[in-house]
């Protein structure tokens, strides 16, 4: 059942206004885009994630025309990673314009638009990334900074990784399995969940959450200036 509660209660007004400006500009221009990320996840699952950006998905061949529309509307754009990601920014917020994945495998294609679902984001009718595309595209993202494919729940994996580092794998397994370590892990996980932590890396500075490796620049600005 889609979540019908307003998703923007946690947003500062300038951030909300920027997201609205981007959505309205693209919608009025009839630009082909899909809303994804935390806002699509919320629609499908009812799970709220307080993220520091807004994700839209476009075909690569539409990227230049879409950013030109946003530039004409006063937005700053930057093709941050030419093989998969651009950014639209204002002083305190950003929108990711995504046309592939970081490993270049999951290109946004016509099928994404054919299978898209209708939804409301900030009370604006939009098309949402289909859940199937969200799932399979994530399955192909195995970049080390986003997902380490090694299954460290397996003893053989731990022993192999430890050996490569010149460590005693058996001692690592014995220590990790001790009662005191398990209790400390449970305590830390419970504390993290209570603070709204999800995913990794996840940083909190003065109660402001920052999730993902591409949020270090925002964290650095927050630590220097007291704001993003």
Wavefront OBJ file of the C-alpha trace (Angstrom):
o trace
v 0.000 0.000 0.000
v 1.621 3.315 -1.028
v 2.460 5.714 1.764
v 0.220 8.782 1.521
v 1.786 10.796 4.333
v 3.706 13.901 3.394
v 7.401 13.028 2.916
v 8.793 16.494 3.551
v 8.174 17.045 7.262
v 11.893 16.703 7.994
v 13.021 19.119 5.250
v 14.175 22.666 5.803
v 12.049 25.073 3.773
v 14.874 26.120 1.370
v 15.561 22.464 0.583
v 11.883 21.695 0.015
v 11.544 24.800 -2.175
v 14.508 23.697 -4.302
v 13.109 20.193 -4.830
v 9.755 21.708 -5.768
v 11.419 24.110 -8.195
v 13.214 21.251 -9.966
v 10.087 19.083 -10.132
v 7.848 21.895 -11.364
v 10.379 23.047 -13.937
v 10.758 19.589 -15.464
v 7.063 18.789 -15.247
v 6.011 22.020 -16.943
v 8.587 21.404 -19.671
v 7.202 17.865 -20.135
v 10.724 16.514 -19.696
v 11.054 12.707 -19.479
v 12.234 11.816 -15.980
v 11.456 9.392 -13.169
v 11.626 9.950 -9.426
v 13.621 7.275 -7.628
v 15.678 6.854 -4.495
v 14.172 7.433 -1.086
v 10.972 8.986 -2.416
v 10.153 6.021 -4.668
v 11.089 3.629 -1.873
v 8.708 5.437 0.436
v 5.868 5.201 -2.094
v 6.269 1.437 -2.489
v 7.127 0.419 1.071
v 6.015 3.199 3.426
v 9.604 3.408 4.718
v 10.812 6.978 5.295
v 14.507 7.761 4.799
v 15.854 11.186 5.722
v 18.371 11.582 2.914
v 20.334 14.647 1.869
v 19.381 14.646 -1.782
v 16.654 13.888 -4.289
v 17.114 11.358 -7.114
v 15.696 11.642 -10.612
v 16.428 9.114 -13.352
v 16.741 9.972 -17.038
v 17.951 8.348 -20.239
v 21.493 9.359 -21.178
v 20.285 10.817 -24.477
v 17.926 13.107 -22.536
v 20.480 14.299 -19.980
v 21.763 17.335 -21.891
v 18.300 18.681 -22.737
v 17.082 18.165 -19.172
v 20.038 19.979 -17.618
v 19.621 22.757 -20.197
v 16.020 23.192 -19.004
v 17.220 23.400 -15.415
v 20.038 25.817 -16.292
v 17.512 28.097 -17.975
v 15.454 27.997 -14.768
v 18.412 29.261 -12.730
v 19.810 25.953 -11.450
v 23.481 25.035 -11.379
v 24.269 21.677 -12.989
v 27.425 19.604 -13.151
v 28.102 16.319 -14.958
v 29.971 14.975 -11.967
v 30.595 11.492 -13.342
v 30.173 11.394 -17.149
v 29.403 7.679 -17.205
v 26.460 7.764 -14.805
v 25.624 10.856 -12.720
v 25.078 14.600 -12.838
v 24.093 16.984 -10.054
v 21.769 19.949 -9.771
v 22.685 22.166 -6.842
v 21.697 25.153 -4.806
v 23.357 26.497 -1.693
v 21.815 23.972 0.690
v 20.549 21.052 -1.386
v 21.205 18.900 -4.409
v 19.363 16.707 -6.860
v 21.103 13.729 -8.436
v 20.369 13.226 -12.141
v 21.114 9.552 -12.731
v 21.286 7.783 -16.090
v 23.278 4.676 -15.175
v 25.051 3.054 -12.240
v 28.555 3.725 -11.005
v 29.812 0.564 -12.687
v 28.113 1.536 -15.962
v 25.933 -1.583 -16.184
v 22.462 -0.380 -15.214
v 21.642 2.138 -17.935
v 18.253 3.820 -17.668
v 16.318 2.641 -20.726
v 12.914 2.932 -22.366
v 11.624 -0.033 -20.338
v 11.979 1.999 -17.150
v 9.467 4.493 -18.528
v 7.115 1.842 -19.905
v 6.895 0.182 -16.491
v 6.869 3.391 -14.446
v 4.132 3.967 -11.883
v 2.194 7.138 -11.213
v 2.599 8.829 -7.849
v 2.612 12.102 -5.959
v 5.786 13.686 -4.668
v 5.307 16.977 -2.823
v 1.748 16.815 -4.186
v 3.074 16.937 -7.765
v 2.027 14.090 -10.097
v 5.182 12.292 -11.252
v 6.293 8.982 -12.669
v 8.218 6.738 -10.303
v 10.997 4.281 -11.081
v 9.423 0.825 -11.306
v 10.258 -1.362 -8.292
v 11.618 -4.152 -10.491
v 14.169 -1.835 -12.103
v 15.102 -0.445 -8.695
v 15.803 -3.956 -7.434
v 17.713 -5.418 -10.363
v 19.778 -2.287 -10.929
v 20.893 -2.347 -7.291
v 21.832 -6.012 -7.686
v 24.462 -5.016 -10.260
v 26.020 -2.320 -8.078
v 28.911 -4.110 -6.455
v 31.358 -1.242 -6.119
v 33.618 -1.631 -3.130
v 32.564 1.659 -1.542
v 28.872 0.743 -1.859
v 28.793 -3.030 -1.417
v 31.510 -5.529 -0.590
v 30.487 -8.764 -2.250
v 32.539 -10.948 0.089
v 30.196 -12.812 2.453
v 31.874 -12.325 5.821
v 29.274 -14.482 7.514
v 31.235 -17.466 6.144
v 34.231 -18.707 8.116
v 36.197 -19.562 4.952
v 35.850 -15.976 3.751
v 37.100 -14.563 7.043
v 40.044 -16.968 7.064
v 40.938 -16.091 3.467
v 40.729 -12.322 4.015
v 42.686 -12.612 7.257
v 45.407 -14.670 5.593
v 45.739 -12.088 2.816
v 46.338 -9.471 5.529
v 48.805 -11.638 7.404
v 46.383 -12.246 10.286
v 45.332 -15.355 12.183
v 41.871 -16.088 10.766
v 41.040 -18.637 13.452
v 41.709 -16.062 16.170
v 39.516 -13.513 14.378
v 36.634 -16.005 14.208
v 37.066 -17.014 17.825
v 37.055 -13.396 18.979
v 34.087 -12.412 16.831
v 32.099 -15.330 18.213
v 32.731 -14.563 21.869
v 29.766 -13.655 24.051
v 31.116 -10.242 25.023
v 31.689 -9.226 21.400
v 28.210 -10.375 20.359
v 26.646 -8.420 23.210
v 28.636 -5.302 22.303
v 27.499 -5.668 18.677
v 23.853 -5.980 19.722
v 24.189 -2.890 21.912
v 25.777 -0.856 19.100
v 23.212 -2.000 16.517
v 20.318 -1.146 18.827
v 21.814 2.298 19.479
v 22.318 2.894 15.750
v 18.742 1.877 14.909
v 17.427 4.144 17.666
v 19.238 7.061 15.989
v 17.836 6.262 12.542
v 20.998 4.769 11.059
v 20.614 2.724 7.863
v 23.205 1.645 5.336
v 26.930 2.254 5.381
v 28.749 4.567 5.661
v 26.409 6.583 7.832
v 27.697 9.609 9.747
v 25.957 11.814 12.290
v 27.243 15.289 13.130
v 25.297 17.359 15.666
v 22.256 15.142 15.006
v 22.485 15.743 11.236
v 22.588 12.426 9.322
v 24.822 11.879 6.276
v 24.535 8.609 4.340
v 26.850 7.390 1.592
v 30.376 7.976 0.342
v 29.169 10.799 -1.916
v 28.036 12.755 1.163
v 31.518 13.439 2.545
v 31.651 16.816 0.775
v 28.405 17.825 2.477
v 29.689 16.550 5.816
v 32.892 18.539 5.358
v 30.887 21.710 4.596
v 28.655 21.110 7.617
v 31.650 20.692 9.930
v 33.278 23.856 8.563
v 30.220 26.097 8.321
v 27.576 24.602 10.571
v 25.280 24.113 7.550
v 25.278 22.203 4.286
l 1 2 3 4 5 6 7 8 9 10 11 12 13 14 15 16 17 18 19 20 21 22 23 24 25 26 27 28 29 30 31 32 33 34 35 36 37 38 39 40 41 42 43 44 45 46 47 48 49 50 51 52 53 54 55 56 57 58 59 60 61 62 63 64 65 66 67 68 69 70 71 72 73 74 75 76 77 78 79 80 81 82 83 84 85 86 87 88 89 90 91 92 93 94 95 96 97 98 99 100 101 102 103 104 105 106 107 108 109 110 111 112 113 114 115 116 117 118 119 120 121 122 123 124 125 126 127 128 129 130 131 132 133 134 135 136 137 138 139 140 141 142 143 144 145 146 147 148 149 150 151 152 153 154 155 156 157 158 159 160 161 162 163 164 165 166 167 168 169 170 171 172 173 174 175 176 177 178 179 180 181 182 183 184 185 186 187 188 189 190 191 192 193 194 195 196 197 198 199 200 201 202 203 204 205 206 207 208 209 210 211 212 213 214 215 216 217 218 219 220 221 222 223 224 225 226 227 228
